[in-house]
C-alpha cells in the first residue's frame, strides 16, 4: 500500500485543522468547542490523540500524536500543509421577531 493511501495518514490529514486549532488553544472547555470541530474531536478522542479531562475540557495529547505520526513517517509540518476540509460553523437561525 502506498504511503499516501494509509487510512491513518488520511484521517490525520482530514482532521489537521482541528489538531492545529487544539494545539493553539491548549485546553478547551467542552462547552466552548465550535460545532465544526465537535465530530473531529470525537474521532481524535477515539484514537487517543485527545483526552477529556474531568469531563470538562479537552486536551491534545502531544506525545501520543508525535509517536503516532513518527510511526507513519510524518512530521507536524505535514499536518499544516495537508489539504484542509473547511470547518463549517452553521449560522444561528434568526428569530421571527427580528425579521
C-alpha positions as a LaTeX table, in Angstrom:
\begin{tabular}{lrrr}
\hline
Residue & $x$ (\AA) & $y$ (\AA) & $z$ (\AA) \\
\hline
Unk1 & 0.00 & 0.00 & 0.00 \\
Unk2 & 1.45 & 3.39 & $-0.96$ \\
Unk3 & 2.27 & 5.70 & 1.93 \\
Unk4 & $-0.28$ & 8.32 & 0.88 \\
Unk5 & $-3.10$ & 5.71 & 0.88 \\
Unk6 & $-2.69$ & 4.71 & 4.52 \\
Unk7 & $-6.01$ & 5.20 & 6.38 \\
Unk8 & $-4.48$ & 6.80 & 9.49 \\
Unk9 & $-2.49$ & 9.25 & 7.36 \\
Unk10 & $-5.68$ & 10.25 & 5.54 \\
Unk11 & $-7.56$ & 10.58 & 8.84 \\
Unk12 & $-4.89$ & 12.81 & 10.39 \\
Unk13 & $-4.79$ & 14.87 & 7.21 \\
Unk14 & $-8.54$ & 15.42 & 7.23 \\
Unk15 & $-8.51$ & 16.30 & 10.95 \\
Unk16 & $-5.44$ & 18.54 & 10.72 \\
Unk17 & $-7.46$ & 21.74 & 11.06 \\
Unk18 & $-8.88$ & 20.58 & 14.40 \\
Unk19 & $-5.48$ & 19.32 & 15.59 \\
Unk20 & $-3.92$ & 22.69 & 14.78 \\
Unk21 & $-6.79$ & 24.52 & 16.50 \\
Unk22 & $-6.40$ & 22.42 & 19.66 \\
Unk23 & $-2.63$ & 22.90 & 19.59 \\
Unk24 & $-3.09$ & 26.68 & 19.51 \\
Unk25 & $-5.82$ & 26.77 & 22.18 \\
Unk26 & $-4.33$ & 24.25 & 24.60 \\
Unk27 & $-7.03$ & 23.10 & 27.00 \\
Unk28 & $-10.55$ & 23.79 & 25.69 \\
Unk29 & $-13.81$ & 23.60 & 27.66 \\
Unk30 & $-16.22$ & 21.00 & 26.28 \\
Unk31 & $-19.00$ & 23.59 & 26.05 \\
Unk32 & $-16.88$ & 26.08 & 24.09 \\
Unk33 & $-15.95$ & 23.78 & 21.19 \\
Unk34 & $-17.37$ & 25.12 & 17.89 \\
Unk35 & $-19.84$ & 22.84 & 16.10 \\
Unk36 & $-17.42$ & 22.33 & 13.19 \\
Unk37 & $-14.82$ & 20.73 & 15.47 \\
Unk38 & $-17.05$ & 18.50 & 17.63 \\
Unk39 & $-17.07$ & 15.46 & 15.31 \\
Unk40 & $-13.35$ & 15.75 & 14.67 \\
Unk41 & $-12.62$ & 15.91 & 18.39 \\
Unk42 & $-14.73$ & 12.79 & 18.96 \\
Unk43 & $-12.69$ & 10.93 & 16.30 \\
Unk44 & $-9.42$ & 12.15 & 17.80 \\
Unk45 & $-10.62$ & 11.06 & 21.24 \\
Unk46 & $-11.31$ & 7.54 & 19.91 \\
Unk47 & $-7.76$ & 7.15 & 18.60 \\
Unk48 & $-6.20$ & 8.59 & 21.75 \\
Unk49 & $-4.93$ & 11.94 & 20.50 \\
Unk50 & $-7.43$ & 13.98 & 22.50 \\
Unk51 & $-8.23$ & 13.39 & 26.17 \\
Unk52 & $-11.28$ & 14.67 & 28.05 \\
Unk53 & $-10.07$ & 15.75 & 31.47 \\
Unk54 & $-12.57$ & 15.69 & 34.35 \\
Unk55 & $-15.42$ & 15.62 & 31.79 \\
Unk56 & $-14.93$ & 19.39 & 31.47 \\
Unk57 & $-12.16$ & 20.10 & 28.97 \\
Unk58 & $-10.38$ & 18.56 & 26.01 \\
Unk59 & $-6.60$ & 18.39 & 25.82 \\
Unk60 & $-4.37$ & 17.42 & 22.92 \\
Unk61 & $-2.06$ & 14.53 & 23.81 \\
Unk62 & 1.04 & 15.83 & 22.01 \\
Unk63 & 3.25 & 12.87 & 22.96 \\
Unk64 & 0.72 & 10.37 & 21.59 \\
Unk65 & 0.32 & 12.45 & 18.42 \\
Unk66 & 4.07 & 12.68 & 17.84 \\
Unk67 & 4.51 & 8.95 & 18.42 \\
Unk68 & 1.67 & 8.10 & 16.02 \\
Unk69 & 2.99 & 10.48 & 13.39 \\
Unk70 & 6.52 & 9.10 & 13.84 \\
Unk71 & 5.21 & 5.59 & 13.15 \\
Unk72 & 3.63 & 6.91 & 9.95 \\
Unk73 & 6.77 & 8.80 & 8.96 \\
Unk74 & 5.02 & 12.16 & 9.28 \\
Unk75 & 6.00 & 15.45 & 10.88 \\
Unk76 & 3.87 & 18.25 & 12.32 \\
Unk77 & 4.63 & 20.41 & 9.28 \\
Unk78 & 2.84 & 17.83 & 7.12 \\
Unk79 & $-0.36$ & 18.42 & 9.07 \\
Unk80 & $-0.12$ & 22.13 & 8.41 \\
Unk81 & 0.23 & 21.52 & 4.66 \\
Unk82 & $-2.43$ & 18.79 & 4.45 \\
Unk83 & $-5.42$ & 19.58 & 2.28 \\
Unk84 & $-7.89$ & 21.15 & 4.63 \\
Unk85 & $-11.55$ & 20.38 & 4.82 \\
Unk86 & $-13.41$ & 23.61 & 5.51 \\
Unk87 & $-14.65$ & 23.94 & 9.06 \\
Unk88 & $-18.28$ & 24.91 & 8.61 \\
Unk89 & $-19.97$ & 26.53 & 11.56 \\
Unk90 & $-23.70$ & 26.77 & 10.89 \\
Unk91 & $-25.26$ & 30.17 & 11.38 \\
Unk92 & $-27.81$ & 30.53 & 14.13 \\
Unk93 & $-31.35$ & 30.97 & 12.83 \\
Unk94 & $-32.77$ & 34.48 & 13.06 \\
Unk95 & $-35.71$ & 34.65 & 15.46 \\
Unk96 & $-39.00$ & 35.61 & 13.72 \\
Unk97 & $-39.32$ & 38.71 & 15.89 \\
Unk98 & $-36.15$ & 40.17 & 14.29 \\
Unk99 & $-37.20$ & 39.59 & 10.65 \\
\hline
\end{tabular}
